[in-house]
Amino acid sequence: MAVKIFIKRKVKSENIMELTSLLKKLRSLTINQQGYISGETLRRIDVPDECMVISTWRTVDDWNA
């Protein structure tokens, strides 16, 4: 059964572009990991310094690896 991992991130507004760049780099590395299905980053419009990274993995063991 697939699992979804939710990670909430808080970052100062002046660092949001740096965070976005780092998350893109991490996602490009993650694509090659066994069991990785997909990922997305969502940014709150009502709380600009908060975003949510969601990734989908084939199993929890794949995520833990």
Legacy VTK file of the C-alpha trace (Angstrom):
# vtk DataFile Version 3.0
C-alpha trace
ASCII
DATASET POLYDATA
POINTS 65 float
0.000 0.000 0.000
1.314 3.460 -0.893
2.045 5.967 1.872
1.989 9.760 1.834
4.494 11.727 3.891
3.545 15.271 4.971
6.277 17.646 6.158
5.348 21.173 7.214
8.063 23.765 6.748
8.250 27.287 8.130
10.636 29.752 6.574
11.139 33.481 6.714
9.715 35.280 3.698
13.151 36.471 2.609
14.337 32.827 2.431
11.422 31.370 0.448
13.310 31.384 -2.871
16.268 29.591 -1.294
13.929 26.985 0.207
12.233 26.499 -3.156
15.600 25.920 -4.818
16.691 23.425 -2.142
13.415 21.504 -2.343
13.765 21.223 -6.136
17.277 19.814 -5.718
16.081 17.331 -3.096
13.196 16.220 -5.297
15.540 15.641 -8.246
17.655 13.367 -6.017
14.597 11.617 -4.617
13.300 10.640 -8.059
16.020 7.974 -8.243
15.139 6.409 -4.879
13.480 3.006 -4.865
9.751 3.223 -4.146
9.378 6.958 -4.765
6.160 7.709 -6.643
5.635 11.476 -6.574
6.050 14.686 -4.650
4.738 18.209 -4.469
5.285 21.374 -2.495
2.329 23.539 -1.497
2.535 27.067 -0.152
-0.145 28.593 2.024
-1.609 31.834 0.740
-2.933 32.866 4.152
0.370 32.152 5.963
3.147 32.988 3.473
5.989 31.597 5.596
4.505 28.094 5.704
4.583 25.351 3.108
3.823 21.640 2.983
5.955 19.046 1.227
4.007 15.910 0.329
5.671 12.807 -1.056
4.164 9.479 -2.036
6.087 6.250 -1.583
5.287 2.646 -2.469
5.815 1.463 1.135
6.793 2.900 4.497
10.004 0.861 4.259
10.893 2.698 1.043
10.356 6.021 2.837
12.449 4.928 5.820
15.298 3.805 3.558
LINES 1 66
65 0 1 2 3 4 5 6 7 8 9 10 11 12 13 14 15 16 17 18 19 20 21 22 23 24 25 26 27 28 29 30 31 32 33 34 35 36 37 38 39 40 41 42 43 44 45 46 47 48 49 50 51 52 53 54 55 56 57 58 59 60 61 62 63 64
